[in-house]
Amino acid sequence: MAREADKRRSAERRGRRAERLAAFYLRLKGYRILATRFKCHAGEIDIVARKGDLAIFVEVKARRSEQLAIDAVTASAQRRIRSASDIWLSRQTDAHRLSQRYDIIACLPGRLPLHFPGAF
């Protein structure tokens, strides 16, 4: 039982590290980070970023391979992220001007993050 709790804590730390790295990477690419770990009753969004009139909702996955990271964003996860993004947008005064995009950032061991714009 304690071993499972240790694994969960380790995975949580790895995920938070990956999210910080992904946010830093997006900043370097010219994105403005508006929110991290946005949570609501519909779900959670790891990173909400903006570039011009484009709102980007980013799911970050720390995995051993690119394909494992992409496959980890299941159809149900995509639905939750889209629902949460609708709520986030409804709270923005300029939402009517914003286009939306859903990205995945894969954080792989020993590599720069891989950014997949418009992944779903």
C-alpha positions in Angstrom: 0.0 0.0 0.0 2.8 2.5 0.9 4.5 1.5 -2.4 1.5 2.5 -4.4 1.3 5.9 -2.6 5.0 6.5 -3.3 4.4 5.7 -7.0 1.5 8.2 -7.1 3.5 10.9 -5.4 6.4 10.3 -7.8 4.1 10.5 -10.8 2.6 13.7 -9.5 6.0 15.3 -9.1 7.0 14.2 -12.6 3.8 15.6 -14.0 4.3 18.9 -12.3 7.9 19.2 -13.5 6.7 18.4 -17.1 4.0 21.1 -16.8 6.6 23.7 -15.7 9.0 22.7 -18.5 6.2 22.9 -21.0 5.1 26.3 -19.9 8.7 27.6 -20.1 9.0 26.1 -23.6 5.8 27.8 -24.7 7.1 31.1 -23.4 10.2 30.7 -25.4 8.1 30.2 -28.5 6.3 33.5 -27.9 3.1 32.2 -26.1 1.7 34.0 -23.1 0.7 31.7 -20.2 -2.7 32.6 -18.9 -3.4 29.7 -16.5 -1.8 26.5 -15.3 -3.7 23.6 -13.8 -7.1 25.3 -14.4 -9.7 23.1 -12.7 -13.5 23.2 -12.8 -16.3 20.7 -12.4 -15.9 19.7 -16.0 -12.2 18.8 -15.9 -8.7 20.2 -15.8 -6.5 22.0 -18.3 -2.8 21.7 -17.8 -1.9 25.0 -19.5 -3.9 27.8 -21.1 -1.8 30.0 -23.3 -2.4 32.7 -25.8 -0.8 34.0 -28.9 -2.6 36.9 -30.5 -6.3 36.1 -30.8 -5.7 32.3 -30.4 -6.4 30.6 -27.1 -4.4 27.4 -26.8 -5.5 24.6 -24.4 -2.5 22.3 -23.7 -2.4 18.8 -22.3 1.1 17.9 -21.0 2.2 14.3 -20.9 5.5 13.0 -19.5 6.1 9.6 -21.1 9.0 7.5 -22.3 8.0 7.9 -26.0 6.2 10.3 -28.2 3.6 7.8 -29.2 2.8 6.9 -25.5 2.3 10.6 -24.8 -0.1 11.1 -27.7 -2.0 7.9 -26.9 -2.4 9.0 -23.3 -4.8 11.8 -24.3 -7.8 9.6 -24.8 -11.1 10.5 -26.3 -12.7 10.9 -22.9 -9.8 13.2 -21.8 -10.2 15.3 -24.9 -14.0 15.7 -24.1 -13.1 16.8 -20.5 -10.5 19.3 -21.7 -13.0 20.7 -24.3 -15.7 21.1 -21.7 -13.2 22.8 -19.3 -12.1 25.1 -22.1 -15.7 26.1 -22.7 -16.0 27.1 -19.1 -12.6 29.0 -19.1 -13.7 30.8 -22.3 -17.1 31.8 -20.8 -15.2 33.7 -18.1 -13.2 35.8 -20.6 -14.5 39.2 -21.5 -13.0 39.0 -25.0 -14.0 35.4 -25.7 -15.9 36.4 -28.8 -12.6 37.4 -30.4 -10.7 34.2 -29.6 -10.1 31.2 -31.8 -9.3 27.9 -30.0 -6.7 25.2 -30.5 -6.0 22.1 -28.5 -2.3 21.0 -28.3 -0.3 18.2 -26.7 3.2 18.7 -25.3 5.1 15.5 -24.8 8.0 15.7 -22.3 10.4 12.8 -22.9 13.4 11.9 -20.9 16.6 13.8 -21.9 14.9 15.7 -24.8 13.3 19.1 -25.4 9.5 19.0 -25.2 7.7 18.0 -28.4 4.8 20.3 -29.3 1.9 19.0 -31.3 -0.3 22.0 -32.2 -3.9 21.2 -33.1 -3.5 17.7 -31.8 -7.2 17.2 -31.3 
